[in-house]
Amino acid sequence: MAQAVDASAVRHGLRRKPAVARPTSPFAPGYWERPEADPELAKALGRIQAQVAEACALLELDDAKAPLRTPQSKQRLLELLTRDVDTLSADSAWELANALKRELLLLGDRHYVWAQLDYEAGREKKPGRWHGWTDHFSEEKLQELLTVGTSGTVSADAQAEAVHHLRMLYQERAEAGLERRVRADLKVKYLSILAVVLVVLFLGLSAIVQKIGGGGMWESIVLVGCAGALGATLAGTFRVRDKLVELDDLRSFRPAMRVQPLVGAVSGLVILLVLESGAVALGNGNTSSWAAQALLAFTAGFSEPFFLGVVQKVAVIPDKQTGDSKK
């Protein structure tokens, strides 16, 4: 008797892609690929893959054309590439990419090294570039090295000097990048702690407002909390869409986006307290309706200047009039 076959299981099996084993050699295409990697890690791994391909091309050159290439430099390259790809994070992948970039200078010939110098000269003319050549060395030194490269013959000492400056420049950029990533990671840590504190304080204040304010306050608390969170989230969405384009900016904003809805909810609750107290009259003064409360809470979450302006009106004690002062 024929065995029944589940048609859905067959279709699922046909759609499933067969697992492809990763190559064992770090010089093989696909070794540095991780399909499940986040965008930043995928970019760093792509940079590593490009540098490995460049290393293969440089190693095909005759050793006589690369006076700084030694057995030790080749060994360091192999040691750098002996990494488990699955254990790499975005930070460690960037560190590896930066180390490979510095090591390639020792493996390359004159044309490769002076191509990097030409790139640095062009990079100086682009606005917004951080840690350029002139941030660490003089413009005259760059022009001097470029002139040597066009002389036709370059001595090993001249190439060593050029490589020395480039390696120092790359090291400064790598350290600056590491510092920025550490700051972003610390921001994630601190904002995570502050988010927990905000949740506790928000719930505690909400409970007290409900108890003192009497029945019906929970509805207003939930209303202004959700409206404020919506405004803050919408503001963050606009900022990501229109203002944040650089990778470092996006990475730094990631932890802020996690806690921003909570900040908006707290802002909405503070606006509710301001309205209930009557300390500030906003608009036409009709702030008791649910629509007015929701609108003002949304505005507070969406616009930080608006919220700070309201708080300032409540917190700042006006100076006494000159006529009222004691003589």
C-alpha contacts under 8 A as a table, 3 or more apart, distances in Angstrom:
res1	aa1	res2	aa2	distance
5	V	10	V	7.85
6	D	9	A	5.35
6	D	10	V	6.49
7	A	10	V	5.08
7	A	11	R	6.30
8	S	11	R	5.10
8	S	12	H	6.10
9	A	12	H	5.02
9	A	13	G	6.08
10	V	13	G	5.03
10	V	14	L	6.20
11	R	14	L	5.10
11	R	15	R	6.29
12	H	15	R	5.19
12	H	16	R	6.22
13	G	16	R	5.16
14	L	17	K	7.76
22	R	30	G	6.78
22	R	31	Y	5.75
23	P	26	P	7.48
23	P	28	A	6.36
23	P	29	P	7.75
23	P	30	G	6.77
23	P	31	Y	5.33
24	T	28	A	7.70
24	T	31	Y	7.07
25	S	28	A	5.41
25	S	31	Y	6.89
26	P	29	P	7.98
26	P	31	Y	5.59
26	P	32	W	7.28
26	P	52	V	7.89
26	P	81	L	6.21
26	P	82	T	7.35
27	F	31	Y	7.29
27	F	52	V	6.26
27	F	53	A	7.10
27	F	56	C	7.43
28	A	31	Y	5.81
29	P	32	W	7.54
29	P	49	Q	7.62
30	G	33	E	5.18
31	Y	85	V	7.86
32	W	45	L	5.91
32	W	46	G	7.37
32	W	48	I	7.39
32	W	49	Q	6.09
32	W	85	V	6.30
33	E	42	A	7.66
33	E	45	L	6.81
33	E	46	G	7.61
34	R	37	A	5.45
34	R	42	A	7.10
34	R	85	V	7.86
34	R	86	D	7.60
37	A	40	E	7.99
37	A	41	L	5.86
37	A	42	A	5.55
38	D	41	L	5.43
38	D	42	A	6.01
39	P	42	A	5.01
39	P	43	K	6.12
40	E	43	K	5.13
40	E	44	A	6.34
40	E	90	A	6.27
40	E	247	L	7.95
41	L	44	A	5.07
41	L	45	L	6.11
41	L	89	S	6.62
41	L	90	A	4.43
41	L	93	A	6.91
42	A	45	L	5.11
42	A	46	G	6.04
43	K	46	G	5.01
43	K	47	R	6.24
44	A	47	R	5.03
44	A	48	I	6.34
44	A	90	A	6.80
44	A	93	A	5.70
44	A	94	W	5.55
44	A	97	A	6.92
45	L	48	I	4.97
45	L	49	Q	6.16
45	L	93	A	6.42
45	L	97	A	7.91
46	G	49	Q	5.03
46	G	50	A	6.25
47	R	50	A	5.18
47	R	51	Q	6.26
47	R	97	A	6.50
48	I	51	Q	5.07
48	I	52	V	6.10
48	I	93	A	7.81
48	I	96	L	7.46
48	I	97	A	5.19
48	I	100	L	7.60
49	Q	52	V	5.09
49	Q	53	A	6.30
50	A	53	A	5.15
50	A	54	E	6.23
51	Q	54	E	4.86
51	Q	55	A	6.06
51	Q	97	A	7.60
51	Q	100	L	6.89
51	Q	101	K	7.00
51	Q	104	L	8.00
52	V	55	A	4.93
52	V	56	C	6.31
53	A	56	C	5.13
53	A	57	A	6.47
54	E	57	A	5.12
54	E	58	L	6.25
55	A	58	L	5.06
55	A	59	L	6.06
55	A	104	L	6.43
55	A	107	L	7.47
56	C	59	L	5.19
56	C	60	E	6.48
57	A	60	E	5.37
57	A	61	L	7.20
58	L	61	L	5.50
58	L	107	L	6.34
58	L	108	G	5.59
58	L	109	D	7.64
59	L	62	D	7.62
59	L	107	L	6.89
59	L	108	G	7.87
61	L	65	K	6.85
61	L	66	A	7.67
61	L	109	D	7.96
62	D	65	K	5.57
62	D	66	A	7.12
63	D	66	A	5.19
63	D	67	P	6.88
63	D	69	R	6.78
64	A	67	P	6.05
65	K	109	D	5.45
65	K	110	R	7.44
66	A	69	R	5.54
66	A	106	L	7.64
66	A	107	L	6.32
66	A	108	G	5.62
66	A	109	D	4.40
66	A	110	R	7.16
67	P	109	D	7.39
67	P	156	A	5.95
68	L	106	L	5.26
68	L	107	L	6.73
68	L	108	G	7.97
68	L	156	A	7.38
68	L	160	A	7.07
69	R	73	S	6.16
69	R	74	K	7.39
69	R	106	L	5.41
69	R	107	L	4.95
69	R	108	G	7.50
70	T	73	S	5.19
70	T	74	K	6.47
71	P	74	K	5.13
71	P	75	Q	6.16
72	Q	75	Q	5.00
72	Q	76	R	6.19
73	S	76	R	5.06
73	S	77	L	6.30
73	S	103	E	7.35
73	S	106	L	6.95
73	S	107	L	7.31
74	K	77	L	5.11
74	K	78	L	6.45
74	K	107	L	7.72
75	Q	78	L	5.13
75	Q	79	E	6.19
76	R	79	E	4.98
76	R	80	L	6.15
76	R	103	E	7.99
77	L	80	L	5.16
77	L	81	L	6.34
77	L	100	L	7.29
77	L	103	E	6.92
78	L	81	L	5.12
78	L	82	T	6.21
79	E	82	T	5.19
80	L	83	R	6.90
80	L	96	L	7.14
80	L	99	A	7.84
80	L	100	L	7.35
84	D	87	T	5.61
84	D	88	L	6.98
85	V	88	L	5.44
88	L	91	D	7.87
88	L	92	S	5.71
88	L	93	A	5.72
89	S	92	S	5.25
89	S	93	A	5.91
90	A	93	A	5.14
90	A	94	W	6.21
91	D	94	W	5.28
91	D	95	E	6.31
91	D	178	L	7.66
91	D	181	R	7.43
92	S	95	E	4.98
92	S	96	L	6.16
93	A	96	L	5.08
93	A	97	A	6.17
94	W	97	A	4.97
94	W	98	N	6.14
95	E	98	N	5.16
95	E	99	A	6.21
95	E	174	A	7.26
95	E	178	L	7.99
96	L	99	A	5.08
96	L	100	L	6.16
97	A	100	L	5.16
97	A	101	K	6.20
98	N	101	K	5.07
98	N	102	R	6.48
98	N	170	Y	7.30
98	N	171	Q	7.75
98	N	174	A	6.25
99	A	102	R	5.29
99	A	103	E	6.25
100	L	103	E	4.96
100	L	104	L	6.11
101	K	104	L	5.39
101	K	105	L	7.13
101	K	170	Y	7.78
102	R	105	L	5.72
102	R	106	L	7.66
102	R	166	L	7.86
102	R	167	R	5.45
102	R	170	Y	6.68
102	R	171	Q	7.80
103	E	106	L	5.59
103	E	107	L	6.90
104	L	107	L	5.04
104	L	108	G	6.14
105	L	108	G	5.42
105	L	112	Y	7.68
105	L	113	V	6.24
105	L	163	V	6.12
105	L	167	R	7.66
106	L	163	V	7.29
108	G	111	H	7.75
108	G	112	Y	5.54
108	G	113	V	6.50
109	D	112	Y	5.43
109	D	113	V	6.44
110	R	113	V	5.29
110	R	114	W	6.12
110	R	149	G	7.77
110	R	154	V	7.24
110	R	159	Q	6.86
111	H	114	W	5.37
111	H	115	A	5.98
112	Y	115	A	5.10
112	Y	116	Q	6.60
113	V	116	Q	5.30
113	V	117	L	6.62
113	V	159	Q	7.57
113	V	162	A	7.42
113	V	163	V	6.91
114	W	117	L	4.81
114	W	118	D	6.13
114	W	146	L	7.09
114	W	149	G	6.40
115	A	118	D	5.03
115	A	119	Y	6.22
116	Q	119	Y	4.98
116	Q	120	E	6.26
117	L	120	E	5.04
117	L	121	A	6.26
117	L	142	L	7.49
117	L	145	L	7.98
117	L	146	L	6.94
117	L	166	L	7.78
118	D	121	A	5.06
118	D	122	G	6.34
118	D	146	L	7.36
119	Y	122	G	5.13
119	Y	123	R	5.99
120	E	123	R	4.85
120	E	124	E	6.27
120	E	132	G	7.36
120	E	133	W	6.61
121	A	124	E	5.39
121	A	125	K	7.27
121	A	133	W	7.81
121	A	142	L	7.47
122	G	125	K	5.54
122	G	126	K	7.12
123	R	126	K	5.33
123	R	129	R	7.19
123	R	132	G	7.24
124	E	127	P	7.76
124	E	129	R	7.46
124	E	132	G	6.14
124	E	133	W	6.96
124	E	134	T	7.67
126	K	129	R	6.39
129	R	132	G	6.52
131	H	134	T	7.98
131	H	135	D	5.74
131	H	136	H	7.59
131	H	169	L	7.83
131	H	172	E	7.42
131	H	173	R	6.11
132	G	135	D	5.39
132	G	136	H	7.35
132	G	169	L	7.93
133	W	136	H	5.75
133	W	137	F	5.74
133	W	138	S	7.41
133	W	139	E	7.51
133	W	142	L	7.83
133	W	169	L	6.97
134	T	137	F	4.94
134	T	138	S	5.32
134	T	139	E	5.83
135	D	138	S	7.96
136	H	169	L	7.20
137	F	141	K	6.96
137	F	142	L	7.81
138	S	141	K	5.34
138	S	142	L	6.80
139	E	142	L	5.22
139	E	143	Q	6.37
140	E	143	Q	5.14
140	E	144	E	6.03
141	K	144	E	4.96
141	K	145	L	6.23
142	L	145	L	5.24
142	L	146	L	6.20
143	Q	146	L	5.01
143	Q	147	T	6.08
144	E	147	T	5.16
144	E	148	V	6.39
145	L	148	V	5.09
145	L	149	G	6.41
145	L	158	A	7.96
145	L	162	A	6.67
146	L	149	G	5.10
146	L	150	T	6.64
147	T	150	T	5.30
147	T	151	S	6.60
148	V	151	S	5.30
148	V	154	V	6.79
148	V	158	A	7.69
149	G	152	G	6.83
149	G	153	T	7.49
149	G	154	V	6.41
150	T	153	T	7.96
151	S	154	V	7.23
154	V	158	A	6.27
154	V	159	Q	6.69
155	S	158	A	5.22
155	S	159	Q	6.34
156	A	159	Q	5.12
156	A	160	A	6.02
157	D	160	A	4.96
157	D	161	E	6.20
158	A	161	E	5.11
158	A	162	A	6.35
159	Q	162	A	5.09
159	Q	163	V	6.09
160	A	163	V	5.06
160	A	164	H	5.98
161	E	164	H	5.03
161	E	165	H	6.42
162	A	165	H	5.35
162	A	166	L	6.28
163	V	166	L	5.08
163	V	167	R	5.97
164	H	167	R	5.28
164	H	168	M	6.26
165	H	168	M	5.21
165	H	169	L	6.18
166	L	169	L	4.99
166	L	170	Y	6.09
167	R	170	Y	5.08
167	R	171	Q	6.03
168	M	171	Q	5.02
168	M	172	E	6.26
169	L	172	E	5.19
169	L	173	R	6.41
170	Y	173	R	5.13
170	Y	174	A	6.12
171	Q	174	A	5.01
171	Q	175	E	6.15
172	E	175	E	5.20
172	E	176	A	6.15
173	R	176	A	5.04
173	R	177	G	6.05
174	A	177	G	5.07
174	A	178	L	6.11
175	E	178	L	5.00
175	E	179	E	6.16
176	A	179	E	5.09
176	A	180	R	6.32
177	G	180	R	5.14
177	G	181	R	6.24
178	L	181	R	5.11
178	L	182	V	6.10
179	E	182	V	5.07
179	E	183	R	6.18
180	R	183	R	5.11
180	R	184	A	6.26
180	R	248	D	7.57
181	R	184	A	5.02
181	R	185	D	6.18
181	R	248	D	7.88
182	V	185	D	5.01
182	V	186	L	6.11
183	R	186	L	5.09
183	R	187	K	6.09
184	A	187	K	4.99
184	A	188	V	6.33
184	A	251	R	6.77
184	A	252	S	5.05
185	D	188	V	5.05
185	D	189	K	6.38
186	L	189	K	4.98
186	L	190	Y	6.10
187	K	190	Y	5.17
187	K	191	L	5.84
187	K	252	S	7.60
187	K	255	P	6.81
188	V	191	L	5.29
188	V	192	S	5.99
188	V	254	R	7.97
188	V	255	P	4.94
188	V	256	A	7.74
189	K	192	S	5.21
189	K	193	I	6.48
190	Y	193	I	5.18
190	Y	194	L	6.17
191	L	194	L	4.88
191	L	195	A	5.90
191	L	255	P	6.66
191	L	256	A	7.09
191	L	259	V	6.94
192	S	195	A	5.08
192	S	196	V	6.60
192	S	255	P	7.76
192	S	259	V	7.58
193	I	196	V	5.35
193	I	197	V	6.48
194	L	197	V	4.95
194	L	198	L	6.02
195	A	198	L	5.04
195	A	199	V	6.19
195	A	259	V	5.92
195	A	262	L	7.30
196	V	199	V	5.15
196	V	200	V	6.36
197	V	200	V	5.23
197	V	201	L	6.15
198	L	201	L	5.12
198	L	202	F	5.78
198	L	262	L	7.34
198	L	263	V	7.77
198	L	266	V	7.77
199	V	202	F	5.10
199	V	203	L	6.11
199	V	262	L	7.48
200	V	203	L	5.34
200	V	204	G	6.06
201	L	204	G	5.02
201	L	205	L	5.93
202	F	205	L	5.25
202	F	206	S	5.97
202	F	266	V	6.38
203	L	206	S	5.02
203	L	207	A	6.11
204	G	207	A	5.19
204	G	208	I	6.33
205	L	208	I	5.12
205	L	209	V	6.08
206	S	209	V	5.11
206	S	210	Q	6.12
206	S	218	W	7.81
206	S	221	I	6.75
206	S	269	L	7.89
207	A	210	Q	5.12
207	A	211	K	6.21
208	I	211	K	5.10
208	I	212	I	6.08
209	V	212	I	5.32
209	V	213	G	5.49
209	V	217	M	7.23
210	Q	213	G	5.21
210	Q	214	G	5.78
210	Q	215	G	7.02
210	Q	216	G	7.82
210	Q	217	M	5.20
210	Q	218	W	6.03
211	K	214	G	5.59
211	K	215	G	7.95
213	G	217	M	6.35
214	G	217	M	6.44
215	G	218	W	7.53
216	G	219	E	5.76
216	G	220	S	7.07
217	M	220	S	5.12
217	M	221	I	6.07
218	W	221	I	4.97
218	W	222	V	6.07
219	E	222	V	5.31
219	E	223	L	6.02
220	S	223	L	4.92
220	S	224	V	6.12
220	S	272	L	7.84
220	S	290	W	7.24
220	S	293	Q	7.90
221	I	224	V	5.47
221	I	225	G	5.93
221	I	269	L	6.42
221	I	272	L	7.59
222	V	225	G	5.07
222	V	226	C	6.02
223	L	226	C	5.44
223	L	227	A	6.10
223	L	290	W	7.88
223	L	293	Q	7.94
223	L	294	A	6.22
224	V	227	A	4.98
224	V	228	G	5.86
224	V	265	A	6.94
224	V	268	G	4.84
224	V	269	L	5.97
224	V	272	L	6.92
224	V	293	Q	6.49
224	V	294	A	5.29
224	V	297	A	5.26
224	V	298	F	7.40
225	G	228	G	5.26
225	G	229	A	6.12
225	G	264	G	7.25
225	G	265	A	4.04
225	G	266	V	6.65
225	G	267	S	7.81
225	G	268	G	5.28
225	G	269	L	5.97
225	G	297	A	7.45
226	C	229	A	5.08
226	C	230	L	6.02
226	C	265	A	6.16
226	C	268	G	7.98
227	A	230	L	5.06
227	A	231	G	6.24
227	A	264	G	7.95
227	A	265	A	7.19
227	A	268	G	6.95
227	A	294	A	5.61
227	A	295	L	7.35
227	A	297	A	5.67
227	A	298	F	4.64
227	A	301	G	7.60
228	G	231	G	5.12
228	G	232	A	6.21
228	G	261	P	7.44
228	G	264	G	4.34
228	G	265	A	4.62
228	G	266	V	7.39
228	G	267	S	6.29
228	G	268	G	4.70
228	G	294	A	7.82
228	G	297	A	4.83
228	G	298	F	4.38
228	G	299	T	7.19
228	G	300	A	6.37
228	G	301	G	4.34
228	G	302	F	7.19
229	A	232	A	5.16
229	A	233	T	6.06
229	A	260	Q	7.49
229	A	261	P	4.21
229	A	262	L	6.09
229	A	263	V	7.10
229	A	264	G	4.28
229	A	265	A	4.62
229	A	268	G	7.76
229	A	298	F	7.37
229	A	301	G	6.18
230	L	233	T	5.17
230	L	234	L	6.08
230	L	261	P	6.81
230	L	264	G	7.34
230	L	298	F	6.59
230	L	301	G	7.26
230	L	302	F	7.81
231	G	234	L	5.15
231	G	235	A	6.16
231	G	261	P	7.96
231	G	264	G	6.73
231	G	297	A	7.92
231	G	298	F	4.69
231	G	299	T	6.39
231	G	300	A	7.39
231	G	301	G	4.63
231	G	302	F	4.08
231	G	303	S	7.85
232	A	235	A	5.10
232	A	236	G	6.24
232	A	260	Q	5.97
232	A	261	P	5.43
232	A	263	V	7.38
232	A	264	G	4.98
232	A	298	F	7.66
232	A	301	G	4.41
232	A	302	F	4.59
232	A	303	S	7.71
233	T	236	G	5.07
233	T	237	T	6.15
233	T	257	M	7.63
233	T	260	Q	6.53
233	T	261	P	5.46
233	T	264	G	7.81
233	T	302	F	7.58
234	L	237	T	4.96
234	L	238	F	6.29
234	L	302	F	6.82
235	A	238	F	5.23
235	A	239	R	6.25
235	A	302	F	5.26
235	A	303	S	7.57
236	G	239	R	5.01
236	G	240	V	6.22
236	G	257	M	6.56
236	G	260	Q	7.55
237	T	240	V	5.22
237	T	241	R	6.17
238	F	241	R	5.06
238	F	242	D	5.93
238	F	243	K	7.79
239	R	242	D	5.37
239	R	243	K	5.15
239	R	244	L	6.33
240	V	243	K	5.93
240	V	244	L	5.03
240	V	245	V	7.69
240	V	250	L	7.59
241	R	244	L	6.77
242	D	245	V	7.84
244	L	249	D	5.96
244	L	250	L	6.00
245	V	249	D	7.02
245	V	250	L	6.99
246	E	249	D	5.28
246	E	250	L	6.34
247	L	250	L	5.16
247	L	251	R	6.12
248	D	251	R	5.10
248	D	252	S	6.14
249	D	252	S	5.17
249	D	253	F	6.12
250	L	253	F	5.10
250	L	254	R	6.21
251	R	254	R	5.37
251	R	255	P	7.95
252	S	255	P	6.76
252	S	256	A	7.54
253	F	256	A	5.12
253	F	257	M	6.16
254	R	257	M	5.29
254	R	258	R	6.76
255	P	258	R	5.26
255	P	259	V	6.86
256	A	259	V	5.46
256	A	260	Q	5.84
257	M	260	Q	5.07
257	M	261	P	7.50
258	R	261	P	7.12
259	V	262	L	5.38
259	V	263	V	6.39
260	Q	263	V	4.99
260	Q	264	G	6.23
261	P	264	G	4.98
261	P	265	A	6.25
262	L	265	A	4.99
262	L	266	V	6.29
263	V	266	V	5.14
263	V	267	S	6.15
263	V	301	G	7.36
264	G	267	S	4.94
264	G	268	G	6.18
264	G	298	F	7.90
264	G	300	A	7.12
264	G	301	G	4.15
264	G	302	F	7.42
265	A	268	G	5.06
265	A	269	L	6.34
265	A	301	G	7.07
266	V	269	L	5.07
266	V	270	V	6.27
267	S	270	V	5.13
267	S	271	I	6.25
267	S	297	A	6.91
267	S	300	A	6.00
267	S	301	G	5.94
267	S	307	F	7.08
268	G	271	I	5.05
268	G	272	L	6.30
268	G	296	L	7.62
268	G	297	A	4.19
268	G	298	F	6.95
268	G	300	A	6.32
268	G	301	G	6.58
269	L	272	L	5.01
269	L	273	L	6.42
269	L	297	A	7.50
270	V	273	L	5.07
270	V	274	V	6.27
271	I	274	V	4.96
271	I	275	L	6.17
271	I	293	Q	7.95
271	I	296	L	7.16
271	I	297	A	6.10
271	I	300	A	7.40
271	I	307	F	7.94
271	I	310	V	7.96
272	L	275	L	5.10
272	L	276	E	6.07
272	L	293	Q	6.80
272	L	297	A	7.47
273	L	276	E	5.10
273	L	277	S	6.01
274	V	277	S	5.22
274	V	278	G	6.24
274	V	279	A	6.02
274	V	280	V	6.58
274	V	314	V	7.74
275	L	278	G	5.26
275	L	279	A	7.08
275	L	280	V	6.90
275	L	281	A	7.72
275	L	287	T	6.60
275	L	288	S	7.58
275	L	293	Q	7.92
276	E	288	S	7.97
277	S	280	V	7.99
278	G	281	A	6.64
279	A	314	V	6.37
280	V	310	V	7.61
280	V	313	K	7.09
280	V	314	V	6.84
281	A	284	N	7.75
281	A	285	G	5.40
282	L	285	G	5.49
282	L	286	N	7.99
282	L	287	T	7.36
283	G	286	N	7.42
286	N	289	S	7.10
286	N	292	A	7.43
287	T	292	A	5.27
287	T	293	Q	6.21
288	S	292	A	6.85
288	S	293	Q	6.90
289	S	292	A	5.40
289	S	293	Q	6.40
290	W	293	Q	5.11
290	W	294	A	6.07
291	A	294	A	5.16
291	A	295	L	6.03
292	A	295	L	5.09
292	A	296	L	6.09
293	Q	296	L	5.30
293	Q	297	A	6.03
294	A	297	A	5.10
294	A	298	F	6.00
295	L	298	F	5.11
295	L	299	T	6.16
296	L	299	T	5.00
296	L	300	A	6.11
297	A	300	A	5.02
297	A	301	G	6.27
298	F	301	G	5.19
298	F	302	F	6.02
299	T	302	F	5.00
299	T	303	S	5.70
299	T	306	F	7.16
299	T	307	F	7.70
300	A	303	S	5.37
300	A	304	E	6.35
300	A	306	F	5.93
300	A	307	F	4.65
301	G	304	E	6.75
301	G	307	F	7.42
303	S	306	F	5.34
303	S	307	F	6.50
304	E	307	F	5.13
304	E	308	L	6.09
305	P	308	L	5.14
305	P	309	G	5.97
306	F	309	G	5.08
306	F	310	V	6.35
307	F	310	V	5.21
307	F	311	V	6.28
308	L	311	V	5.03
308	L	312	Q	5.97
309	G	312	Q	5.04
309	G	313	K	6.29
310	V	313	K	5.20
310	V	314	V	6.55
311	V	314	V	5.17
311	V	315	A	5.95
312	Q	315	A	5.03
312	Q	316	V	5.54
313	K	316	V	5.79
314	V	317	I	7.83
320	K	324	D	6.52
320	K	325	S	6.81
321	Q	324	D	5.36
321	Q	325	S	6.69
322	T	325	S	5.42
